[in-house]
Amino acid sequence: MKLAIGNDHVAVDMKKEIKEYLESKGIEVVDVGTNSTERFNYPVSGYKVAKMVAGNEVDAGVLICGTGVGISLAANKVRGIRACVCSDPYTARLSKQHNNTNIIAFGARVIGIETAKMIVDEWLNAKYEGGRHQNRIDMIKEIEETQHLKAAEE
């Protein structure tokens, strides 16, 4: 498995620990975030990870900023991305099982490192259930396509 990881200046330490944790499990991690605590705009990392996931350069992505919200919003602007902010392992697992999320995000100012590891583990170990959930994924894709078509017409 190959994951991309991105972060802002607030999440440098957590990103480093999560990256090492993933690598200790034999997962290849492509780091596109910052390693500096100097102000860094989270949309840059969110976009880079999302483009890598959408372009099938990596299997999935992990994003970390202060809350996980801003960086996931940036990622969700990329067609085909389903990024979810999670502050607990249960939500992380269900985000994959029901929504087939391809990027997980969390906040370095919201959760601790052990919770972050549990979130990552639950998300990586979960499998998309398909079935009744696929109709909703298709509805999300339709919204996405409609918006891209409208933007192209303008």
Long-range contacts (C-beta under 8 A, 24 or more apart in sequence): 1-27, 1-28, 1-59, 1-60, 1-124, 2-27, 2-28, 2-29, 2-30, 2-58, 2-59, 3-27, 3-28, 3-29, 3-30, 3-58, 3-59, 3-60, 3-61, 3-62, 4-29, 4-30, 4-31, 4-32, 4-48, 4-49, 4-52, 4-53, 4-57, 4-58, 4-60, 4-61, 4-62, 5-29, 5-30, 5-31, 5-32, 5-33, 5-49, 5-61, 5-62, 5-63, 5-64, 6-31, 6-32, 6-33, 6-45, 6-46, 6-48, 6-49, 6-61, 6-62, 6-63, 6-64, 6-71, 7-33, 7-34, 7-42, 7-45, 7-63, 7-64, 7-65, 7-71, 7-108, 8-33, 8-34, 8-40, 8-41, 8-42, 8-45, 8-64, 8-65, 8-66, 8-70, 8-71, 9-34, 9-36, 9-37, 9-38, 9-39, 9-40, 10-65, 10-66, 10-108, 10-109, 11-64, 11-65, 11-66, 11-107, 11-108, 12-36, 12-37, 13-108, 14-64, 14-108, 14-113, 14-116, 15-64, 17-113, 17-116, 18-62, 18-64, 18-113, 18-116, 18-117, 18-120, 21-117, 21-120, 22-62, 22-120, 27-124, 30-57, 30-58, 33-64, 42-70, 42-71, 42-74, 43-70, 43-71, 43-74, 45-71, 45-74, 46-70, 46-71, 46-72, 46-73, 46-74, 46-75, 46-83, 47-74, 47-75, 47-77, 47-78, 49-75, 49-103, 50-74, 50-75, 50-76, 50-77, 50-78, 50-81, 50-83, 50-103, 51-78, 53-78, 53-80, 53-81, 53-102, 53-103, 54-78, 54-79, 54-80, 54-81, 60-102, 60-103, 60-104, 60-124, 61-102, 61-103, 61-104, 62-103, 62-104, 62-105, 62-120, 63-103, 63-104, 63-105, 63-106, 64-105, 64-106, 64-107, 64-108, 64-116, 65-105, 65-107, 65-108, 66-107, 66-108, 66-109, 66-110, 67-107, 67-109, 67-110, 68-105, 68-106, 68-107, 68-110, 69-105, 69-107, 71-105, 72-103, 72-105, 75-103, 75-105, 79-144, 79-148, 80-144, 82-137, 82-140, 86-119, 86-123, 87-111, 87-115, 87-119, 88-115, 88-119, 89-115, 89-118, 89-119, 89-121, 89-122, 90-122, 92-119, 92-120, 92-122, 92-123, 92-126, 93-122, 93-123, 93-125, 93-126, 94-126, 95-123, 95-126, 96-123, 96-126, 96-127, 96-128, 97-126, 97-127, 97-128, 97-129, 97-133, 98-129, 98-133, 98-136, 99-133, 99-136, 99-137, 100-128, 100-133, 100-137
